[in-house]
Amino acid sequence: MVFELRKGMTVTMKPTGNFARGWDGKPFHGVVEKIGRKYAHISMNDYGRRVYLFEKETLRCTVEVEHNAGYELFPDDESFEREMDRRFLLKEIRSLVRDGQLEYLNLDEMQRVYLVLTGENAGNILKKD
């Protein structure tokens, strides 16, 4: 998720890679200290003050590239929660499909699933000219 950073803004941060080991699921918070030409400097006061660099255009943490650990940025806690919920549901839906749970749906239920996933009516596809 890419969004505009402003100096003094508080952002929500999710650890990635090795930083996520032992993570309890609660987001961290950081403050945008400086926005340079290429990087945004975000400070955290977790276990002592640390400053992480993020590419302005992609919001990718520069530490992640070097050490398989970093942070993912969100503009606020609500955006973080919504994205975590979205990822959870995506994982659950993939699991249902992989485990064959859709095999037991009747035609009407399958058409509703198809409509939700594609936005188009499956009845038009099923009718042969």
N, C-alpha and C positions, 0 to 999 in steps of 0.2 A: 504494500500500500504506500503510495507516494503522496505526500501532502506538503504544504508550504511550512517551513520552519521560520520562526521569528525569534530574535534575541530576547531572552528572559522567559520564553515559553517553557512550561512544564510539559514533558512528554512521558508517555508510558512505555516501558521497555520490557520485552520478553527475552530471556536468555536463550541462546541457540548453541548448538554444538556442545562442546565440553562444559561450557558455562551452565548448561541446563541439567547437568548431573546433580541429582539430589534436590532439584528445584521443587518447591512446594506448590507451584501453580499460581502464586500471588505475583502480580506485576511489580516491577521496580519503577522508580521514577527518576527522571533526570531533568536538568535545566539546560537550555541552550545558552551557552556562555558567549559564543562567538560564531559568526557566520563569515567564513572567508570566501575566497574566489572559487575554490573547489570543494572545501570540506566545511562541515558544521561541527563545532566542538561542543560536546554534551557532557556535563559533569554529573557524577553520581556520588552520593555519600552513603555507600553500602558498608563496606569494610574499610573505611578510610576514603578520602576523597580521590576519585579517579576521573580522568577526562578521556572520553572516547571520541574518535573521529568518524564521521559518517559522510559518505559522498553526497553532496547536495542534490544531484540529479536523481540518484537511485535510492538514497537513504540506506545504502549498504554499509555495514560496519567494516572499517578497514582492518580491524583485528581479526575478523572472521576469515579473511583471505589468508592471513599468515599463520593462524594457530588453530583453525577449526573450532573457533569459539567466538561469540560476539553477541550482539543484541539486535532484535527486530524492533522497530519504532512504530508507535501508534500515537495519534494526536491526543487521545484521552482514554480514560478507563473504560468508557462505554464502547468505544471502537475496539479496544482490546477484547472485551467480553463478547461482543458480537462476532468477532473473527474466531475466537476460541470455540464459540457455539457452532459457527459455520463449519469449522474443521472437524468438530466432533460428529456433527450430523453427516458430513461427507464420508467420514470413516465408517459410520454405522450403515449408511446406504450401500457403500461398496461391499461391506461385509454381508449384508442381506443378499445382494446380487450374487456374490461369489459363493455363498452357501446354498444357493438355489431356492431362496425363500419366495422368489417371484413365480416359481413353477406352479404354485397352487392358486394363483389368481385366475379368476374367470375372465372372459373377453372384455366385459365392461370395466372391470378393475384395471386390466392391462391398458385399455384405451385411456383411462384417466391418468395412469402413470405416464404414458407416452405424451399426453397433452401437457402435463406439468413439466416434463423434461425437455420437450422440444418446442412447446408453444403452438403446435399445430394439431389439428384433429386427425387422429389415426383412421377414422372412418373413410376419409377421402383417399387414403393410400390403399386401404383394403378393398375398395370397390374396383372392380376390373371393368374396363370399357368394352 
